[in-house]
Amino acid sequence: MDRLEWSDGSLIGGETLVEQQTGVCLYDGHDKTSFEYGVLSLTTHRLLWRDHRNRNCVVALPLALVVYLEEQASGFAKSAKIIVHLSQTPPNKPSGPTSHSPHSFIRLSFREAGQKEFFRRFQTELEQKRWEQKVQSAAPHPSLPRHRPGIVGIERSIQKKHHETNKNISVAFEDLSKLIEKAKEMVHLSRTIATKIKDKQGDITEDETVKFKSYLLSMGIPNPVTRETHGTGDKYYVELAKQLVSVLEKPVEEAGGMMTLTDVYCRVNRARGMELLSPEDLLHACELMELLRLPVRLRTFDSGVMVLQSKSQNEEEVITKTSSLVEEKGSLTAEDLAKVVGVSVILAKERLLLTEKVGGICRDETVEGLKFFPNLFLTQPV
């Protein structure tokens, strides 16, 4: 632990995010520490651990201090772990949580799974040593003479710029033509609806209503973030994550503080219109929300279900409410809870499993399905 140093959590120059996992605890050797249940981020330069409760508590470990890694499989009541063996503490190290430790390794305990993928990406970064590339590229190279283009080179550069300009203009006019076609259809449809309302001649058909709503929904995001406008690097994913939160923060709150990633994908692409988003780009942008301290974060349950969860959601209240509903109804299935609370069956099941995990309810799994009952061991005397 004496190799760790305090950090503000922001990325340094040339550093990019590689992998992220929630529910990770830090051990000093075999000793338990106060760094429990945080967000572990792997970058090209460091390991970053952020406290889940205190967002300002961030510690960092430079990857240059890592000697090798070991995997420790999960067991009965034990989570899977990654053992990180470290080199000697460097001189003039920035201040950290402790100044001396008897151990030359730390252990990362993964309470919410994800250990195998994190280990694989971690091992790859140690082999590539990308944290050294910046130093190498910044070193001067006196042996290379400074090259100055001649007239032919300048003419080729001008021709290349003209070609790129013509190409961009052609793409812009193609998009403009598509927009004009859609706008004509929408104007014609809106005039038809307005005329029928004004003259009171018949009702608006269901097809016209659905079509009109689809046009309105396609205009949900006026300026969607794209690779053409923000490039292909980290800036694209950062801006995409911010825009996703601005669009989804209110719907997530209205859905009970949680929304499955499949619902998020459908809602976002419906709002983006013709600028569709790939599942990979959506997932990568959602993974950055926790690091960017946005009001919505990505969460992966033990079952593998991925959701966007509002940071304002109180899990203790959800568990208490779910326990009370099961006790009130006598027993509940995921379908029953979904109808009562007004969420999807998948999220209802995750609520029941979360409540069961802390001992609030008990399960009864039969051929008829999975049903949950109140935990009488807590409420009734033995």
Wavefront OBJ file of the C-alpha trace (Angstrom):
o trace
v 0.000 0.000 0.000
v 2.973 2.366 0.391
v 3.318 2.434 -3.429
v -0.153 4.009 -3.783
v -0.488 7.788 -4.042
v -3.371 10.230 -3.728
v -4.939 11.476 -6.986
v -7.745 13.759 -8.167
v -8.984 11.023 -10.538
v -8.422 12.968 -13.763
v -6.407 11.547 -16.668
v -2.952 12.942 -17.376
v -1.601 13.868 -20.821
v -1.507 10.913 -23.199
v -3.367 8.651 -20.758
v -6.504 6.793 -21.900
v -9.026 4.604 -20.101
v -8.752 0.859 -20.852
v -11.087 -1.008 -18.460
v -13.350 -0.250 -15.510
v -15.047 -2.378 -12.836
v -17.241 -1.533 -9.839
v -17.396 -3.270 -6.466
v -13.617 -3.724 -5.997
v -11.867 -3.810 -2.577
v -8.156 -3.200 -1.903
v -6.064 -5.442 0.385
v -2.586 -4.584 1.692
v -1.048 -8.008 1.179
v -3.399 -10.293 3.115
v -4.588 -7.459 5.394
v -7.979 -5.863 4.911
v -8.044 -2.060 4.479
v -10.644 0.699 4.652
v -10.673 0.920 0.829
v -13.840 -1.126 0.334
v -16.322 -1.288 -2.543
v -14.923 1.226 -4.998
v -14.573 1.732 -8.743
v -11.331 0.343 -10.194
v -10.121 1.881 -13.468
v -7.246 0.628 -15.605
v -5.585 3.213 -17.843
v -2.530 3.060 -20.091
v -0.457 4.564 -17.263
v -2.043 3.777 -13.881
v -4.538 1.914 -11.736
v -7.144 4.280 -10.245
v -9.397 3.322 -7.320
v -12.267 5.654 -6.368
v -14.366 5.255 -3.206
v -18.021 4.513 -4.036
v -19.301 6.649 -1.141
v -16.692 9.439 -1.031
v -16.068 10.518 -4.641
v -13.084 12.674 -3.613
v -11.161 9.684 -2.225
v -8.996 8.457 -5.148
v -5.714 6.529 -5.008
v -3.439 5.714 -7.955
v -0.759 3.126 -8.688
v 1.661 3.694 -11.618
v 1.839 0.613 -13.843
v 5.616 1.040 -13.994
v 5.777 -0.289 -10.390
v 3.975 -3.563 -11.246
v 6.293 -6.606 -11.544
v 3.766 -9.345 -12.377
v 0.173 -10.452 -11.748
v -1.486 -13.559 -10.288
v -5.092 -14.754 -10.396
v -6.907 -16.130 -7.358
v -10.143 -17.943 -8.147
v -13.318 -17.395 -6.144
v -14.375 -19.909 -3.500
v -17.087 -20.434 -0.927
v -18.008 -16.952 0.383
v -14.822 -15.599 -1.242
v -14.639 -13.342 -4.277
v -12.118 -13.670 -7.117
v -8.931 -11.655 -6.700
v -5.989 -10.309 -8.694
v -2.648 -10.252 -6.836
v -0.445 -7.360 -7.982
v 3.256 -7.822 -7.118
v 5.134 -4.545 -6.861
v 8.720 -3.331 -7.089
v 10.523 -1.209 -4.484
v 8.993 2.101 -3.436
v 10.579 4.823 -5.640
v 12.335 7.786 -3.980
v 10.464 11.111 -3.810
v 7.117 9.320 -4.246
v 4.053 11.590 -3.852
v 2.119 11.231 -0.608
v -0.322 8.355 -0.286
v -2.580 6.558 2.193
v 0.401 5.037 4.030
v 4.153 5.679 4.169
v 5.239 2.120 5.055
v 3.901 -1.367 4.387
v 5.431 -4.756 5.252
v 3.990 -6.267 2.055
v 5.330 -6.098 -1.507
v 1.956 -6.841 -3.106
v -1.676 -5.751 -3.019
v -4.811 -7.758 -3.739
v -7.827 -6.563 -5.755
v -11.035 -8.273 -4.643
v -13.832 -8.256 -7.244
v -17.213 -8.382 -5.455
v -19.264 -7.881 -8.658
v -17.331 -10.289 -10.939
v -15.488 -9.030 -14.058
v -12.112 -10.259 -12.751
v -11.150 -12.380 -15.789
v -11.600 -9.623 -18.381
v -9.878 -7.069 -16.136
v -6.916 -9.443 -15.622
v -6.600 -9.992 -19.386
v -6.603 -6.255 -20.173
v -4.238 -5.574 -17.237
v -1.747 -8.184 -18.491
v -1.893 -6.721 -22.012
v -1.080 -3.205 -20.772
v 1.908 -4.488 -18.792
v 3.237 -6.217 -21.919
v 2.724 -3.204 -24.188
v 4.138 -0.642 -21.682
v 2.284 2.210 -23.320
v 3.192 4.535 -20.439
v 6.741 4.677 -21.879
v 5.662 5.691 -25.395
v 5.103 9.330 -24.517
v 8.643 9.691 -23.178
v 10.108 8.075 -26.272
v 8.090 10.221 -28.705
v 8.945 13.427 -26.829
v 12.722 12.818 -27.049
v 14.465 14.999 -29.673
v 16.039 13.312 -32.683
v 18.969 15.497 -33.794
v 20.038 13.129 -36.560
v 16.911 13.786 -38.625
v 17.209 16.958 -40.774
v 14.304 19.337 -40.893
v 12.400 18.777 -44.111
v 10.962 21.707 -46.045
v 8.589 20.942 -48.910
v 9.312 22.378 -52.337
v 6.886 23.857 -54.875
v 5.727 20.397 -56.003
v 4.989 19.436 -52.405
v 3.032 22.645 -51.823
v 0.973 22.048 -54.993
v 0.192 18.476 -53.902
v -0.844 19.723 -50.465
v -3.201 22.297 -52.034
v -4.696 19.636 -54.343
v -5.222 17.312 -51.384
v -7.019 20.056 -49.444
v -9.232 20.820 -52.461
v -10.074 17.125 -52.807
v -11.017 16.852 -49.093
v -13.085 20.035 -49.325
v -15.015 18.754 -52.363
v -15.582 15.446 -50.605
v -16.924 17.147 -47.453
v -19.216 19.366 -49.560
v -20.598 16.304 -51.388
v -21.300 14.509 -48.092
v -22.950 17.627 -46.681
v -25.266 17.960 -49.689
v -26.184 14.261 -49.494
v -27.219 14.713 -45.841
v -29.050 17.931 -46.767
v -30.995 16.138 -49.502
v -32.097 13.442 -47.036
v -33.153 16.113 -44.565
v -35.173 17.969 -47.240
v -36.981 14.741 -48.230
v -37.883 14.016 -44.596
v -38.912 17.615 -44.020
v -41.255 17.544 -47.065
v -42.954 14.375 -45.796
v -43.326 15.822 -42.316
v -44.705 19.170 -43.554
v -47.224 17.385 -45.802
v -48.345 15.134 -42.949
v -48.646 18.021 -40.457
v -50.761 20.007 -42.968
v -53.078 17.031 -43.446
v -53.543 16.681 -39.686
v -54.040 20.447 -39.223
v -56.627 20.567 -42.029
v -58.606 17.676 -40.534
v -58.590 19.287 -37.118
v -59.622 22.677 -38.538
v -62.410 21.401 -40.787
v -63.418 18.598 -38.360
v -63.582 16.229 -41.279
v -63.102 12.745 -39.945
v -60.650 11.426 -37.408
v -56.880 11.199 -37.704
v -55.937 7.641 -38.585
v -53.738 5.581 -36.309
v -51.106 5.213 -39.034
v -50.856 8.990 -39.421
v -50.493 9.436 -35.646
v -47.760 6.810 -35.353
v -45.913 8.213 -38.355
v -46.100 11.773 -37.016
v -44.818 10.665 -33.583
v -41.936 8.793 -35.191
v -40.866 11.972 -37.008
v -41.000 13.956 -33.771
v -39.021 11.312 -31.886
v -36.372 11.233 -34.623
v -35.787 14.923 -33.920
v -35.188 14.241 -30.200
v -31.465 15.121 -30.290
v -30.919 18.239 -32.433
v -27.102 17.915 -32.669
v -26.098 14.301 -32.030
v -22.431 13.644 -31.250
v -20.822 11.810 -34.192
v -17.329 10.770 -35.233
v -17.447 13.349 -38.024
v -17.946 16.186 -35.534
v -15.787 14.949 -32.621
v -13.220 12.586 -34.179
v -12.522 8.959 -33.264
v -10.513 9.394 -30.040
v -11.418 9.774 -26.386
v -13.015 13.185 -27.009
v -15.766 11.481 -29.028
v -16.646 9.063 -26.219
v -16.458 11.756 -23.515
v -18.824 14.087 -25.401
v -21.087 11.139 -26.261
v -21.290 10.147 -22.585
v -22.256 13.702 -21.592
v -24.948 13.890 -24.284
v -26.363 10.486 -23.308
v -26.711 11.645 -19.698
v -28.437 14.890 -20.745
v -30.973 12.848 -22.740
v -31.413 9.909 -20.327
v -31.148 11.440 -16.850
v -34.849 12.303 -16.601
v -36.155 9.053 -18.223
v -33.945 6.988 -15.881
v -35.368 8.858 -12.869
v -38.929 8.322 -14.149
v -38.210 4.596 -14.626
v -37.417 4.206 -10.922
v -33.744 5.176 -11.064
v -32.645 2.313 -13.315
v -32.941 1.384 -17.014
v -31.592 -1.668 -18.848
v -28.918 -1.062 -21.456
v -31.127 -2.588 -24.170
v -33.868 -0.047 -23.413
v -31.237 2.695 -23.403
v -29.976 1.574 -26.824
v -33.472 1.642 -28.359
v -34.393 4.992 -26.806
v -31.144 6.722 -27.809
v -31.151 5.498 -31.422
v -34.804 6.460 -31.784
v -33.940 9.978 -30.628
v -30.848 10.241 -32.858
v -32.823 9.619 -36.053
v -30.505 8.744 -38.947
v -27.299 9.092 -36.872
v -27.521 5.599 -35.373
v -25.173 4.565 -32.585
v -23.395 1.188 -32.490
v -23.721 -1.032 -29.374
v -19.938 -0.856 -28.858
v -19.877 2.970 -28.879
v -22.845 3.106 -26.502
v -21.205 0.681 -24.052
v -17.855 2.487 -24.134
v -19.519 5.866 -23.531
v -21.541 4.444 -20.617
v -18.364 3.020 -19.062
v -16.921 6.558 -18.903
v -19.888 8.030 -16.991
v -18.532 6.926 -13.603
v -15.061 8.334 -14.332
v -16.533 11.647 -15.548
v -18.618 11.986 -12.345
v -21.878 12.234 -14.247
v -25.235 11.811 -12.435
v -25.849 8.457 -14.181
v -23.528 5.436 -14.095
v -23.236 1.998 -15.686
v -23.827 -0.966 -13.379
v -23.444 -4.681 -14.048
v -25.358 -7.100 -11.808
v -24.072 -10.522 -10.763
v -26.365 -12.085 -13.373
v -24.627 -10.079 -16.124
v -27.537 -7.662 -16.707
v -26.211 -4.184 -17.481
v -28.193 -1.077 -16.526
v -27.830 2.675 -16.300
v -28.460 3.682 -12.703
v -29.087 7.135 -11.319
v -26.625 8.094 -8.586
v -29.502 9.554 -6.591
v -31.101 6.123 -6.255
v -30.822 4.799 -2.707
v -30.342 1.027 -2.753
v -31.314 0.728 0.918
v -34.708 2.279 0.151
v -35.178 -0.084 -2.813
v -34.349 -3.104 -0.614
v -36.643 -1.897 2.179
v -39.516 -1.237 -0.227
v -39.094 -4.621 -1.940
v -39.034 -6.431 1.428
v -42.203 -4.596 2.517
v -44.013 -5.476 -0.723
v -43.111 -9.165 -0.433
v -44.243 -9.172 3.209
v -47.464 -7.341 2.312
v -48.368 -9.657 -0.598
v -47.169 -12.834 1.125
v -45.077 -13.837 -1.901
v -44.030 -12.286 -5.186
v -42.545 -13.370 -8.493
v -40.554 -11.053 -10.764
v -43.651 -10.655 -12.973
v -45.797 -9.704 -9.947
v -43.295 -7.118 -8.704
v -42.952 -5.649 -12.205
v -46.703 -4.970 -12.306
v -46.764 -3.450 -8.799
v -43.687 -1.199 -9.141
v -44.073 -0.428 -12.860
v -40.663 -1.608 -14.084
v -39.550 -4.296 -16.543
v -39.480 -7.943 -15.466
v -35.668 -8.000 -15.730
v -35.251 -5.064 -13.319
v -37.910 -6.504 -10.994
v -35.959 -9.769 -10.793
v -32.723 -7.885 -10.061
v -34.466 -6.017 -7.224
v -35.627 -9.308 -5.730
v -32.163 -10.877 -6.081
v -30.545 -7.808 -4.484
v -32.973 -7.946 -1.560
v -32.338 -11.692 -1.201
v -28.582 -11.082 -1.204
v -28.791 -8.973 1.971
v -31.187 -11.443 3.627
v -34.390 -9.421 3.322
v -36.347 -12.216 1.570
v -36.041 -15.932 0.777
v -36.573 -17.818 -2.476
v -38.604 -20.877 -3.362
v -37.538 -22.368 -6.683
v -39.893 -25.041 -8.053
v -41.082 -26.356 -11.416
v -43.613 -23.510 -11.409
v -40.841 -20.931 -11.340
v -38.978 -18.680 -8.921
v -40.988 -17.087 -6.124
v -39.824 -15.000 -3.151
v -41.207 -15.014 0.411
v -40.571 -12.897 3.545
v -37.535 -13.919 5.615
v -39.252 -15.169 8.762
v -35.903 -15.811 10.437
v -35.553 -12.032 10.798
v -39.118 -11.122 11.709
v -40.228 -13.977 13.981
v -38.577 -15.285 17.164
v -37.116 -18.787 17.038
l 1 2 3 4 5 6 7 8 9 10 11 12 13 14 15 16 17 18 19 20 21 22 23 24 25 26 27 28 29 30 31 32 33 34 35 36 37 38 39 40 41 42 43 44 45 46 47 48 49 50 51 52 53 54 55 56 57 58 59 60 61 62 63 64 65 66 67 68 69 70 71 72 73 74 75 76 77 78 79 80 81 82 83 84 85 86 87 88 89 90 91 92 93 94 95 96 97 98 99 100 101 102 103 104 105 106 107 108 109 110 111 112 113 114 115 116 117 118 119 120 121 122 123 124 125 126 127 128 129 130 131 132 133 134 135 136 137 138 139 140 141 142 143 144 145 146 147 148 149 150 151 152 153 154 155 156 157 158 159 160 161 162 163 164 165 166 167 168 169 170 171 172 173 174 175 176 177 178 179 180 181 182 183 184 185 186 187 188 189 190 191 192 193 194 195 196 197 198 199 200 201 202 203 204 205 206 207 208 209 210 211 212 213 214 215 216 217 218 219 220 221 222 223 224 225 226 227 228 229 230 231 232 233 234 235 236 237 238 239 240 241 242 243 244 245 246 247 248 249 250 251 252 253 254 255 256 257 258 259 260 261 262 263 264 265 266 267 268 269 270 271 272 273 274 275 276 277 278 279 280 281 282 283 284 285 286 287 288 289 290 291 292 293 294 295 296 297 298 299 300 301 302 303 304 305 306 307 308 309 310 311 312 313 314 315 316 317 318 319 320 321 322 323 324 325 326 327 328 329 330 331 332 333 334 335 336 337 338 339 340 341 342 343 344 345 346 347 348 349 350 351 352 353 354 355 356 357 358 359 360 361 362 363 364 365 366 367 368 369 370 371 372 373 374 375 376 377 378 379 380 381 382
